[in-house]
Amino acid sequence: MDLFDKCYNFTRADEVKAAGFYPYFRAIEANEGPVVEIEGREVIMAGSNNYHGLTTHPKVKEAALEAIKKYGTGCSGSRYLTGTLDLHIKLEEKLADFLGKEAVLLFSTGYQTAQGIIPTLVTKGEYIVSDKDNHACIVAANMMAKGAFAEFKRYKHNDMADLERVLKSIPVEASKLVASDGVFSTTGEIVDLPKLVEICKKYDAKIMIDDAHSTGVIGKGGRGTPSEFGLVDEVDMVMGTFSKTFSSLGGFVGSEKAVINFIKHHSPALIFSASPTPSSVAAADAALDILRAEPERIQKLISNSDKMREGFREMGFKIIGGRTAIVPVILGDDILVFKFWRKLFDAGVFVNAFISPGVPPSMAMLRTSFMATHEDEHLNKILEVFGDIGREMKIID
């Protein structure tokens, strides 16, 4: 069989395009936060992770421009060699203070961060234990660790009894790391962190929480999942990304100084990657300052999301409950999702279509997510359009 046969035989995307339902890789031509321009017309954005709308904030844009003026467009090297700027160190120190950790290390992307942590720390004869629904970056990192002869085990999604079953099956003397999303990216559910901490303590397992969708959303002042439950000191590592709340690009991990120092000197993902660009770091730094100075943004974000959860529920849509910025509307069929998505788009609303194998077939969904900068006029329009299409397609009465 030719290596490229799988490519030539992949027709699903072309078939969906031909039907006029293809929802992916749509080019955004202008971005004002809650409203974007796609294909020459304004569309309400209800699918972005730009949770506080800071990608267009004047202070964030100005910080990025000033960084380019001072440092240029890139660092032309890895953090390990010529790619460390004072900007990187400044942001690491500010994030460590914000998260309540001894030290923080920046990575070039959030996806790369998990790969910089897990295979570096979990090696031959040691165990990585992972929630079944963790983000793809953790899944990839787990596979890398397994490929280097670490042991890999999964437990049922957010099922703490199953986590205990898995940990109990591991030799007592073995080193163990339990990894979980803080807020799960598909459903918006929050990990049962108090129980997870209790079980991990019982079995002497270290804990890593991915707070990509938690930072700026839950916890005191948006400090994430450990803060939400008052467990900052009980969580050994917290990782996150700049591509959501911090309106930029990059990732980070916070932990003890000794742990960060080890990762800094042993992680191929850090040592062999170009460092985060000056503009990216400066933008994230400015966004962090805004978040700390304006904590009321978090309440507005949650208020907007709660309004949409309640609105969808009242109309009769099946949703996954929660208290984060992610509000999934479950349709349960891939083609139904594509058709509904197209009608939404034509009516001026953009959401994300999640289908199998990304989610189980019965969980095919329109994943909506909201911003602190959405106004009632935007939210009401989204609900109106969802209701009209839902009735037209006989999904709701």
Secondary structure, 3 states (H helix, E strand, C coil): CCCCHHHHCCCHHHHHHHHCCCCCCCCEEEECCCEEEECCEEEEECCCCCCCCHHHCHHHHHHHHHHHHHHCCCCCCECCCCCCCHHHHHHHHHHHHHHCCCEEEEECCHHHHHHHHHHHHCCCCCEEEEECCCCHHHHHHHHHHHHCCCEEEEECCCCHHHHHHHHHHCCCCCCEEEEEECECCCCCCECCHHHHHHHHHHCCCEEEEECCCCCCCCCHHHCCHHHHCCCHHHCCEEEEECCCCCCCCCEEEEECHHHHHHHHHHCHHHHCCECCCHHHHHHHHHHHHHHHHCCHHHHHHHHHHHHHHHHHHHHCCEECCCCCCEEEEECCCHHHHHHHHHHHHHCCEECEEECCCCCCHHHCEEEEECCCCCCHHHHHHHHHHHHHHHHHCCCCC
